[in-house]
Amino acid sequence: MVTSVPSGSGRKNRRGPWFTLLAGLLFLLVAGAASAGVLSHLKSGGFDDPGSDSVAAAKALERSFPDSQPNLVVLVKDAKDGVGSAAARARADVVEKTVADTSGARVVASYFETGARSLRSGDSGLVLVRIDGDENDSMHTAEDLHKQLSDPDGAVSLSFGGITAINDDMNKQVEKDIIAAETIAVPITLLLLVLVFRGLIAALLPMFLAVLTIVGALAAVNVAAQFTDVSVFAVNLITALGLGLSVDYSLLIVTRYREEREAGRDNAEALRVTRATAGRTVAVSGAVVGAALATLFVFDQYFLRSFALAGIAVVLWAVLGSLYLLPACLRLLGDRIDSFGRRRRGPRTPAVETFWGRIAGLAFRRPILLATPVIALLLLMAVPFAGAQFGVPDERVLPKHTESRLVTEAVREHFDAGDDRALNLVSEDWKATDTQLGQYAADLSEVTGVTRVVSSAGVFQDGTRTDAPDAAAATAYRTDGAVRLQVQTDVVPYSQKGGDLAREIRAVAPPGGSEVLVGGQAAQLVDITHSIADRLPLAIALISVMSLLFLFLLTGSVLMPVKALVFNAFSLVGILGVAVWVFQDGHLSGALGFTPSPLAVSMPVLVFCIAFGLSMDYEVFLVARIKERHDRTGLLEGSVREGLGASGPVITAAAAILAVSFFAMVSSGVSLIKMYGLATGLAIVIDAVLVRGVLVPAFMRAVGPYNWWAPAPLKALHRRFGIKESDDGGPVPGHGTPVGHPAGTEPQTTGSRP
């Protein structure tokens, strides 16, 4: 409980806010130094389950057949004289020498050395390179090679593709997108803040808090990246959520502080009441949002775990800044917070007479009339989700003109060397005979969707050997007791058919008790999907239990937390339906500038957890205000009308500003970020306007006094441990006064029992 300041401590009181402010500035300086170079330490992958068979297969191939997995493709093109020209060959020689001089890199195949037809198409030839190290190290090596070799004005052009080049381009694109998004979001946010706060000084407070929050979270992520893998995409969450939550909490604190000042309290008392009411709401909200984001830790993919880490850091600094730094600023500013702004003229409009207060009144008179179209809209939005297809991000997430995407697509379409769609089978302890190996390859070639199987026993199609083994195949596909087979297919790997193919290949039993690992993109999709599906029930259970717990401690009700879970899940399925309609089915692809593709299997989980947490944020804002009024009056309709009338403008303004931060991501060149920004921003708007503004009051009218019901043991538990939002030293003049209610509409009960 926040207590009033003892008398006689005026000098200490004056020094306290200055000390807090200076501590905040010192933190900002230290965090700024700790966040330096953060993007260079982050990675663009993280979608795989590190314990999966497909990852184990990739590692086994790297150990036993390192040259079988080139991860950088250099396309040499002489548009004038053709790939056989002396200029093209000289350029290729420079590429090969530069690669040879680069630590951890080597050429594994080159058209200019072997003349292989599979490495040539028209006026272009390929140099295939293998770069050792993890995805971050190999990406940086590829970037260094690109800088050394790139010559866009030369007669012979060089273009880079492959996974390392894709990762490099993705990192660069994310870095540019962050700057572009903030260039859009910050000016709009500042303008909205000036309008909402009715003053420049008040509007600058949340911006100051946002800077502290974002820099602090970047520092935390940068430090964590020294010890574990962290995804570069987490930075997008830090910038958007850091700005949004800082505005949310600042708006709540400053609005309540102004209300208390207008109600006649002096500065110190207004701050005390604000921290006891709005401050507790911020603390509960932060706990709920943080808990929702923390559930991402249950997944094995560091892409998802990175968002948990980044999100918790953002919530922590936003809450601490709101509870300590923001009150210190208000204590120092006092009424000067309205400097350079428009002062309110006349008394504040009673909460029940505001737009949202009237909407709540209408919901009590006509709950079905208001709720039915909202429910129908959410159901309509959810329909496309029934046809959702899932995949793994590939070059299609990048803009069409990106160099690595162009090269990767060209290799797949015009060269026979590209085997990125193939399934790679490997055994490091092969126990069977050569005859059994041939029969195994023949069996694999009969699986539907397989075009041919290449092995040291020969090439097989439809169960028949079409080419006999040769010395080159023996070296490339068998060495030191290890065997590999390449299962080629024309099936798109990141698709339902690709997943089915991978399962069928794994179902073919290897001979002699040998253990065979199956890798490749299709196997990767199966493993990632299985990993997420396996952990999803635990994540849902955790997010549900923690949300129920916090909302019960806040409200003392059993029904209110359950209602919040159901409404949130209902609206979020609708949002995911919109994501399918736009990003998978391709509607708006021209306007938004992306290539339609199956949804990245990690993204619905990410959107759900983040949007769920933010939805609970607004649920806490609304329910805390309603509960505060109900504890004073015991009147349901008056409490809902006053609670929504007082918190509705705050929620709407906060949601609009937070949505701007996420909608700004639609400008990103990476379709993953576009989807994440659009889906989360839309979820925020729908939740704030339709769910909290319409469905919640309609539901509360429908269940009447049961809103606050709980079994006697739980009521006793709440009395002992519950969060008492109304502990503010007594009613504020003009607040909590019961409004008139039409006969028969207002239950005259405290709501403890029906």
N, C-alpha and C positions, 0 to 999 in steps of 0.2 A: 504494500500500500504506500502511495506517495503521500508524505506528510507536509504540512506547511512549514515554512522556514521560521526558526525561532527568532524572537525579537532580540535586538542588540547585536545582530551579526551583519549589519548593513555593509561594512567594509568588506567582509568576507564574501557577502552576496555579490558585491560589485566586482570583486576580483574573480569569482567563480566562473562567470560567463566568459570573461576574457581568457582565463586559463583554458577552458574548454575549446574556445575558438582557436587559440594558438596551438593546442594539441592537435586539432583537426588539420591545421595548415602544415604542421610538422609531419603528420601522417601522410598528407598529400605529397610532400617532398620526398619522403622515404619510399612511398609506394611508386611514385613516378620513376625513381631511380631503379627500383626493383622490377619494373615492368619494361624496361628498355630492351629492345630487340625481341619482344615476345613472339612475334610472328615467325621469326627464323627458327624458333625452338618447337613450333607446333607442326603437326603432321596432317596430311590430307586424306588418309585412309581411316582404318579403324572399324570397318564394317564386318570383318571376319570374326568368327569365334576362334580364339587362339588354340582351343583344345579340340578343334574339329578334325575330321579325317582329311578334308581338302587342304587344310593348312599343313597337316602332317605330311601329306603327299608332296606339297610344294617344297617343304624342307628336305624331304628325302631325295627329291630330284636335284635339289641344289647341292646336296652332299655327294651323290653318286653320279649324277649327270649334269654338272653345272652348266655345260654349254648348250643344254637342251632348252633353256629358258632365257632367250634374249629378252631384255626388258627396255632396250632403246633401239629404235629403228631410224637409220639415217637414209633418207631418200635423195639420191643424186640424180639431177635432171639437167639434160642439155637439150633445150627445146629447139636449138638451131641445127646442130650437127649430129644429134642423137647420142645415145648412151655409149656407143663405141668410139667416140671421138677421143683424141689425145687429151683435150682439155678436161673431159669428164674423168678419164683415167688418172690424170694428174691430180685432180681435185679429190678423187677417192683415195689416192696415195696419201694426201695430206690428212684426210680423215683417219686413215688407219694408223699413221705415225703418231698423230695427236692422241688417239685412244691408247696406243701402246705406251706412250709416255705418261699416261694418267694412272695414278695408283688406284687399284681396285677395279680397273676397266680393261676389257679385252674384246677384240673382234672374234665372233664365233662363226661368222659366214659372210662372204662378200661376193657379189656378182663379178667384181673386177679381178678377183683372185681365182674363182672357180669357173666362171662363165655359166653357172647353173641357170637353166631356163626359168626355174621357179623364182629366181631373184631378179628377173627382168620383165618389164612391161612397157612397150612402146619406147619412148625416149628416156625412160627412167630405170635406174638400177638401185638395189638395196645393199646397205652395209648393216648387218645385224650385230649388236653390241650387247655384252653382258656386263652389268655394273654390280659389284658386290655391295653388301651392307644392307641395313634395313631401309624401309621406304623413304625415310628422311635423308639418310646419307646418300642413297642412290639418286634421289631427286636433286640434291645439291650438286652432285657430280655431273649429272646430266645438264644442269643449268650452266655449270662451268664450261662444259664441252660446247654447249650452244653459243656461249659468248665468244669462245675462241674461234669457232668454225663458221659462224653465221656470216653470210655475205650476200644480202638481198640484191645488191646491184651487180653481182658478178654474172658472167656469161653462163656459168654452170651454177645452178641453185642447189642449196642444201636445205632440207626440211626435216624436222625431228618429230618422231611419233613414238608409240609404245607407252607402257604404264608409267615409266619414270618421267617422260615428257608431259604426259597427261597430268600427273601429280604436280609438276612444276607449274604448268599453266593454270591449274586449279588454285594453287596457292596465290599466284600473282593476281588471278581474277578476284579471289576473295578479298585480298588486300585493297584492290581498286574499288570493289563493291562497298566495303566498309566506309571508305571515304565518301563515295557517291551517296550512300544511304544517309549518312550523317549530315551531308550537305543539304539533303532534302529535309530530313527530320528536324534538325536543330532550329532552323529559322521558323518553320511552321509551329513547332512546339513552343518556342519563345513567344510568338505572336498569340497563340492560344492562351498561354499562361498570362500574358498581359491582359487579355480580354477577360479571362476567368477571375484573376485576382484583382482586376481593376486597378493595376498599378505596376510600375516598372520594378520598384524595390522588392515588392512581394513576389513578383515573377522571377526575379533573379535568385531567390533563396533555393527553390528546387533545382535550378540549373547548377548552383554551387554544390548542392548535395549530390547531383548526378555526376558531376566531374569526380568528386571524391569517391563515389561508389564505383564508377567505371574503372578509374585508375587503380583503386584498391583491389578490385576483382582481377584485373589484368596482371597485377603483381602476384596475386595468389596463384593464378594459372601459370605464370612464368616460372615461379618457384617449383610448382608441382611438376612442370615439364622437365625439370632437371632429374627427376626420379622416376617418372612414369610417362607413358605415351598420352598425349593430349591432342585432341583434334583441333585443327585450325578453325573449323566451323563454330566452335564454342565462342569465338570472339564475337560473332554476330549476335548471340544471345546476350553476351555481356553488355554490348552497346545498346541494344534495344530494351532489354529488361532493366538495365541500370538506369537508363533515362526514364522509363515508364514507372518503375516502382518508386523512384525518388519523387516523381511528380505526384503519384498516387498518395504517398504518405505525407508529403508536404501539404498537399491540398487538404487532406483530412485534418492535419494538425492546425494549419493556419486558419481554415474555416471555423473550426471549433474555438480557437483562440479569439477570433473576431466576434463570434457569437457571445462568448463570455464577457468580452469587453463591452459590447453593446448592451449586455444585460446589467451592467453597472459594476462589475467586479474590477478591482484594481489590477495592475499588471501582474504582480506576483501571484495573486489569487487566481486570476484567469489562467495563468500558466499551470498552476497546481491542478486546477480542475481539468484543464486540457490534457495534461499527462495522465491523470487518473481515468479519463474516459477515452479520448481519441488515442492517447498513448498506449493504453492497453489494447485497443483495437488493432493498432499497428503491430504490437508484439504478437498478438494471436494470429493476425494475418500473415506476418512473417514466418511464424512457426508452421502454419498450414501450407504456405507456398513452398517453404523449404522442405517440408516433409514430402510434398508431392514430387519435387525435383529429386529428392534423395532416393526415391524408389528406382531411379534409373541406374543406381549402383548395383542392382541385382543382376543386370545384364552383363554378359562377358565382353561385349564389343566396346572398345574404348571410345568409339564415336559417341555412344550413348552415355557412358560413364563420364566423359568430358563435360557434357551438358549438366550432369548432376553436380560436378565439382564447380563449374563456372556459376551455375544458378545459385548454389548455396553461398558462394562468396558474395554474389550480388545482393542476395537477401540479407546476409549478415551485415554488410556495410550500410545498406539502405536503412535497415531497422536501427542500428546504432546511431547513424547520423540523424535520423528522425527523432529519436528519443533523447539525444544529448546535444548534438551540434545545433539542430534547428531551434530547440527551446532557448539555447544560449543566445542565438542570434535574435530571437524574438524578445528576450529579456533586455538585450542591449538596444534594440531598435525601438521597442515600445510602440507608441502611436506613429512614429516615423516610418513604420512599415507601409503606411499609406501615402508617403511622399511620392511625388511625380505620378500621381494617380487620381482617380475620380473617387471622391468620398461619397458614401451612401447618403442620399437625401431622404429624410423621413424615416419612419420605423420600418423594420424588416417585414416583408410579407410573411404572415403566419404560415408555418409549414404546411398546414392542411389546405391552404389556398394556392400553393404553388402548383405547377403543372403536374408533377408527380404525386402530390397530395390529392389532386383531383382524380388522377388515374387510379389511385388506390381506392378512393371513394367509389368510383365507377365499378371497380372490380368487386367491391362488396355488394353493389346493387345488381350487377350483371356479370358474375364470374364466368359463366359458360359463354356469353357473347364475346368476351375478351379473349378467353383462353383457347377457344376452338380454332380460330384462324392461325394462331401462333403454333399450336400443335400440328395442324395440317401442313403448315409451311415447313416445319422441322422434319415431318415424315416425308414430304416431297423431296427435301434436300438429301435425305438419307438413302433414297432409292438407288442411285448409282453405286453406292458402296457394295451392294450385293454382287456386282460384277467386277470387283476390284481384282487386279492382277499385281503381283509383287515381283520385284527384281532387285538387282544390285546396281548401284551407280556405275556408269561407264562413260565413254567419251561423249555420249549424247547429252550429258548434263552441261557441257560447255557450249558456248556460242558456235554457230555453224562455221564461222570464219576462223576459228582458233586453229593454229598450225598443227598442234598434236592431234586434234580431231580429224583434220583433213588428211593427214598422213595415215593415221590408223584406219580410216575408212577406205583410203586408196589401196592400202596393202590388202585389206580384206576383199575388196571388190576386183582388183586387177592383177594380183599376184597369187601364185600358188604356195608361196612360202608362209603365208599367214595361217597359223594354226590356233588362233585365239579361241575358236569355237570348239576345239578338240578337247576330249577328255583324256587326261594323262594318268595312266596306271603305272604304279611302281611297286616293286618288292625288293627290299634290301637283303632278303634272306630266301632266295628262290631255291626250292627243294626239288622241283620236278625236272623231268628230262626235256630234251629239245622237242621230242615228239609230242609230249604233253603240252608244251608251250604252244606248238602249232595248233593243236586241237583247241586249246583255250582261246587263241586268237580267232580261230574259225567260229567258235561258239559266239564270241563277242560280235563278230561281223554279221551274224544273223539277227541281232536285235533290231527291232523296227527303229528307223531313224539313223542307223549307222551306215555311212557310205563306204568306208573301208577301215581296216585295222592294219597298222604298220608295226612290225616287230622284227626282232633278230631272226625269227623263223620264217620271215617273208611277209608279203602283203596279201591280205585276205579280203574278199568281197563275197557277201551272201554265202558264207560257209566254205568258199573255195579259195585256194591259194592261186593268186594271179601272177605273182612275181616271186621268184626264188630269192632266198637270202644272199646277200653279197658281203664282202669284207667291210664295206663302209657301214652297212646296217649292223653288222656284228659289233662294231666298235661303238656305234651311236646308241644302240639299244640294249647292250649287255656288257657288264664289266664287273670284275671282282665279286661275283656272286649276286650282283644286283641285276634286275631285269626291269625294263620299262616297255610299255606298249602305248601307242597313240591311237585313240579311237576317234576317227574323223566323222563329222556329221554336217548336214546342212540345216539342222534345227537351230533356231535362235536360242543360245544357252540361257539367257536371263528371261525365261518364259516358262509357262506351265509345261509345255512339251519338253523343254530342256530339263526341267526338274524330273519329269517322268522318265526321261532317257537315263539320267544319272542313277535313279533308283533301280532301273532294270539292269544297267551295267553292274551295279554293286550286287545284284541278286545272282549273277552268274558266278558259280563257285569256282575258285582257282584250284588247280590240281596239286596233289602232293602235300596238302596241308600248308601251302605257302600263304603268307599274309600279304595281301595286295591292297594298297591304298589307292583310292580314286580321287583325283584332283581335276582342276579345270573349272571354268566359269559355271557350268550347269551344276556340278557337285558343290561348288561354293554356295550357290543359291539355296540348294537343299539344306546344307549345313546351317547357314545363317537363319533360314526360316525355322528350322527345327529348334535351334538354340533360343531364338526369341519366343517361339510358341511355348517352349518348355519353361521359360522363366516368367512369362506373362501372367499366369495365375497368381504367382507370388507377388508380383508388382501390383496387380489390381487389389489383392487382399491387403497389402501393406498400405496402399494409398487410401483404401476404404476405411480400414481400422483407424489410421491416424486422423483422417478427416472426421470420422464419427466421434473420436475421442475429444478432439479440440472443440468441435461444435457443441458436444454435450457439456463440456466444462464451461463453455460460454453461455449456453442457453438453459441447461438443466432439463432439456427435452430429449425424448427419444425420436419423435416423429420429425422434428426439424432437420436433424442431420441426415436422416434417411431420405427425406425429400430433396435435400441438396445433392446427395449422391445420384439419385435417379434423374433429376433435372439436368445435372452436368453431363452424365453419360448420354442422355437423350440428345442434348444439343450437340455434343461432340461427334456423335455418329453422323449427324446431319452435316457437320463441317467436313468430315472425312469423305462423305458422299460428294460434296462440292469439289474436293480435291481430286477425286476420281474423274468427275465430269470434265474438269478443266485440264488436268495434267496427264491423265491417262488417255481419255477419249479425245483430247486435243482441242476442245472448244476454247476459244480465246488464244490459241497458240500463236496465231499471226499477230494479234495485238500485243501480246506479252513477250513475244520473241523467244520461243523455246521449241524443242523437239518433243512431241508426245512420246511417252514411254511408260512401262509399268512403274508403279510407285515403288520407290526404294523401300525395302521391307522394314527398315529401321524408322522411317519417317512417321508413319501413323502412331507408333509408340511414343516418339518424341513429341509430336504435336499434342497427343492426348495428355501426356503428363504435364507439359508446360501449360496448355490451355486449361486443364483441370485445376492446376494450382492457382492460376489467375482468376478463374471463375469462383473458386472458394474465397479468394481475396475479396471480391465484391459481395459474396454471401456474408462474410464476416462484417464488412462495412454496414450492410443493411440490417442484418439480424441484431447486431450489437445496439444499433440505434433504436430498433423496435423494442428490444428487450429492456433497454433503459427506460423507455416510456411506460412499458407495461408494468415494470416493477413499481413505478410510482402510482399509477392509476388503476391497474387491474382491468382496464378497458381495452378490448381487442381492436375494434375498428379504429378508435382514436389513436391507439399505439401504432397501428400499421400506417394510417394516414400521416401521422406526424413523423414516424420513422422514415417512411419512403419520401415524404415531402422534404425532410431535412437532409437525408443522405442521397436521395435521387440526383439532385444537381451535382453533388460531389462525385458520385459514381459515374454519371454521364460524362462529366468533364474529364475525369481521370481516364475513363475508358477511351474517349476520343483522342486524348493525347498519347496514351499508351499504344492505341491502334495505329497512330501515325508512325510511331517508331517501327512497328512491324510491317506496315504497308510499304514503307520506304524500301524494304528489302525486295519488293517486286521489281525494282530497278536493277537487281543483280543480274549478272551474266550467267550465273550458275542456277540451273533450274531447281536444284535441291533447295536453295535459299529462297527462290521465288515461291515455291510451294509452302515452305515453312512460314514465310512472312505473310502470305495471303491467307493461309488457313488459320494461323494464330490471330492475326488482326481481325478476321471475320468472326472468329470465335469470341473475341473480346467484345465486339460491338453487339453481336446477337445476345450474348449473356447479359450485358449491362442493360440493354434496352428491352428485349423481349422476355428473357427469363426472370431477371430481378425486377424489372419494371411492370410486368404483366402477370406471368405465371405464379410468382411467389405470392403476391397479394390475393390472387384468385384462389390459390390453394389454401391460404390461411383462412380465407372466408369460408371455404368449403368444409374444413375440418373444425372450425370454431374453437371451443375451449380445449380441444385435444392437442392444439399446437404445443402447449407447454406441459403435456402430461409425461410422466415417467413413473415407473414402479417405485414404491416407497423406499426400498433399499438404495436405488439410484438417486432418488431425491435427497436422501441423507448423505450420500456420497458427494453430491453436488454442493450441498450446504457446507460441507467440510473442506472440499478441495476446489470448488467451482471458481470461475473467474467472474468477479463481481464488477460488471461494467458501470453500474450506477453508483459506485462508492465515490461520490464527489463532494461530500459535505453538505448535501441538501439540494433541493430543486432550485434551478435558476429562475429568477423572476421571468414570467412570460413563457417558460418552457414547461411542458408536461401538463398544462392545463387541459382537462378533458374537454373535448369538443362535443357538440350536440350530435345525437345519433337518432336516426329514425327509429320509431318504436319497433321492437322485435328484431333489430339488426345487431345490437351490441350486447353480448353476454356480460352480465354484471357479476364477474367472478375473477378471482386472482389467477385462474388458469392452472392452479396446482393440480387439481383433479377435475375430471369431467363431471 
